[in-house]
């Protein structure tokens, strides 16, 4: 399955020249609310006259891979409306309540496990190997039914199960080796499987003889380095570029953006406003918060569209 690495963006001087006028859209991870926020931002930009879904390259990681695949099969307005239509009748329970704490507990436990493994790791490559080893143990102890269930869940979220004409890259890591993997239309991997692998944060997802884990473990929740060689790069980051790993590892979004700019790329970012940070983090998997996240993203996209229009075009 590692033939998917053939679909990496160009990095040779000739390839950079060929892509010097092209655009790249980076959609970062961020759980269920992060996915809704991404859709909201893009819908807000679109309704304000800026269509970023026509980017020459879209890079999707975890929740961002779901958004990338969704946007390949439906319009931003359709996806945004679908999130709002699924709004719960009752407001979400605050984190401080018993039910609120219960809904956030799995994410908090995951973050605690991540912090423990990060503390024992030497660098990002060592972290990927350790995460992969732990995931293999989880898979070995399971009955194997999770893979089919997860594939069906992901498929139900996508308007179209086929890779689109425009270029999309979906990130993951190989749980068996810890090596980073990038899936694309020429990878020999179905779009549903690629997205399922990119979103597999705890239990690894099987494709053929390989098991894969969340693309956010590759370097960070955005993997903006894959946009190297593109003239204009727009990064949408539900987690605001924050990461649990040490800055000394050199894998933070800020480091990747600095490297892109140093190589000649123009880079703009959109992060959630500080006032809505409670929608992410421990609450990232609270489905009842998706409408609020989508609306907040829409407002942000609408506000930023005019200033970004000159940059993008």
PyMOL commands that set and color helices and strands:
alter all, ss='L'
color gray80, all
select helices_A, chain A and resi 2-7+13-18+31-47+52-54+63-71+76-85+98-120+124-140+146-157+191-198+215-217+224-227+247-249+253-262+274-279+281-283+287-312
alter helices_A, ss='H'
color red, helices_A
select strands_A, chain A and resi 23-27+57-60+167-174+180-183+205-207+210-214+232-237+266-271
alter strands_A, ss='S'
color yellow, strands_A
deselect
rebuild
show_as cartoon
